[in-house]
Amino acid sequence: MAEFEPRKRRRPAKSCEQCRQRKIRCDRNVPCGPCTRARSSMDCSYRHSAPSPSPIARYSPLHASPRPLHFAVGLGNGGTASHIGSGSGSTEQQEGALSQLGSVVRDLQLRLQRLEERLSDGAARLPASDSTLEQALRELCTKVQNLEQRLASSDSDSTQGHEELSIAATSPRLHMSTRKMKLFGPTHYVHMMDKLQLVGSLETKGPQPVCPELRAELTSQIREIRDLRRSVKIEQTPRLNDPVSDLRRTIPARSVCDELVECYLRTFEGIYRIEHLPSFRREYQQFWDQPQASATSFLIKLVLILGIGTTFHPQRGKAGKDYDPPLLQAWIYAAQWWLTGPTEKSTFNLDGLQIFCLLLLARQLGPPGPSPWLSAASLLQIATAMGLHRDSALFPSLSPFQSEMRARLWATVLELTLQSSLESASPLAIPFSDANPPSNLNDSSIDHDVKHIPPPQPISSHTDSSLQLLLHQSFSLRAETIQLIHRPHRIPYQKALTLATALRTACHTLTAFFTTTTTTTTTTTPKTLPSPSPFHYTHLLTTLTRYILHLHLPFARASPTHPEYHFSRKLCLDAALTIASTITITPSQQPPDFLSLTTTAHGPLRGPLNLDIISTLAHELLTQIVECPPPPPSSPNPNIFPPAHNPLTNLHKSTRAQILHVLETVQSQSLHVLQLGTPALKRYVIVSALVAQGL
């Protein structure tokens, strides 16, 4: 076979192929001088003579044609070729071939960089019609791309050859009954119990049952065992006194309850969708027809709704015990006892989740205040354990009504979790979720007996779920903002500016919705909730604006010594003024709902009376006092030389006057809170001192 092999040259050919054929001296440039000066256009190309070109060679072959996809990489001295992707080679040979291929790619990338440098350096010397160097550059780029693609495919083939066999993830399973709802995860034993078949089914498809006597006896024994088990558990349950021994007797008269329920429906229910209004009204009417027949879960929901409604009633604390805050406090403790007391096992269902949402809202309005032990994080954990974070289509046993209610409750749980994370120092920990957002439908469009959910209304049509959807649209944006706020290391300024721009756009969308809501088309089904009100707009605007404020507060605090953060200082001032300007002092007997909320609420629902708003305005006020230019020197003869007026000083005074006026309004409202009997002394003392310092 030796006579068929080509004759080996002792020295590698360094001249181009065209100069070697014409037997003239080549200057070894790319392209070389003789080929450039030739009368006819010639392609200057070099032969690839070395198996592994050296990356430091100055005149290396450039126009070697790209090898096919099955080319082999030389392994060195006397080494054999290893086929890329071949299944016959050992693991060590495949890894060696991959490393060799990687070195070839790096070598070609280096040569490509040198070509680009030559092209940029000699562009002025090349004729306009000469495209030889550009063609060589394109060919080398194509060769590098082919090698990189083959290297990537070789890596994937090698990974597929070494990875273990995979199996589909275990499908989630939802256990649902009238008393309990629980999601069975992949670690639950029920997935293995299905394979055991310890007890065969006694059902048959034939006309005669199998062993009817044995079946009846077995059914009777199972019933007897269950009754015995239930009696034992009742004996083991401790006898404890309820915080409210007779909950029904604490409920006010029907006329008072009607007013308090309407107060709740016109405020919080439109934003935090918790109840299905037609179902609630049926149970509400049944309660007044047959009080003793109502379930305990409905009684708990009713008293929490009544307690939230007392916040917005104009006769709160003025018309007897029916509107007194101590009654709300007793109802809150009764709900907590029902959720976490001896009956807690029977509360693990949608009714219990609804009560937990109402309880978190009521605690922010009542005297107890928010609790770290009954927090939104616990609510999120319970909702996740019930599977609300998963798509309802995974559970065929769910009815369309249950699927829609789960979507609404999941959106409410996420919103309460965001509020809690923004207030506390705890980072946001929301699990993976493939649940769909709620549908833009009225409550009258869905009910327990519907077979299919109707198509949702367009977003321009106002429904009972429009406000919840409007707030839920910015959930991902606000969640990303909270993650950046709680970032343990440095916060990138550009990222904060991008998020602030998106949040301001969300505020504009909110304003446009409430501006056009009176002119939009109405839905075909009747609404069960009141129309959007100024309370809804103010509450949602305050909620979104607080994210802008807290996102840029770190930069605003550093702005006096770092002028590059001055825009953040302006953003925080605008956000604080926007929130603080929602206080409207009216002498009327019936104050606005939002003003009633700020005077009684705790935590984030306090709105403009929060100390973060007060401290931001105070920081801006004191900073402007420091930055104000000094007064001009006094004139020795005021009659001849009147004192000069600095326009900049007048501008500073007018800006401070606006901030000072807002702080005085906050001071007046804080005093009103004290007069109502709420011992919120810290806020009033701080804002009074700040106003005195700014005068």
Secondary structure, DSSP 8 states (H G I E B T S, - for coil): -GGGS----SS---S-HHHHHHT------SS-HHHHH-SS----------SS--TT-SS---------TT-EE--STT---EETT-SSS-HHHHHHHHHHHHHHHHHHHHHHHHHHHHHHHSTTTS-TT--HHHHHHHHHHHHHHHHHHHHHHHHHHHHHHHS---------EEEE-SS-EEEE-TT-THHHHHHH--S-----SSSS-S-HHHHHHHHHHHHHHHHHHHHHHHHHS-----SSS-TGGGS--HHHHHHHHHHHHTTTTTTS----HHHHHHHHHHHHH-GGGS-HHHHHHHHHHHHHHHHT-TTTTTSSGGG-HHHHHHHHHHHHHHHHSTTGGGG-SHHHHHHHHHHHHHHTTSTT---SSS-HHHHHHHHHHTTTTS-GGG-TTS-HHHHHHHHHHHHHHHHHHHHHHHHSS--------------S--GGG--TT-SS------TTS--TTHHHHHHHTTHHHHHHHHHHHT-SS---HHHHHHHHHHHHHHHHHHHHHHHHTTTS---SS---S----HHHHHHHHHHHHHHHHHHHHHHHHHTTT-GGGHHHHHHHHHHHHHHHTT-----SSS--HHHHHHHH--GGGGGGGSHHHHHHHHHHHHHHHHHS-------S-TTTS-----HHHHHHHHHHHHHHHHHHHHHHHHHHHHHTT---HHHHHHHHHHHHHH-
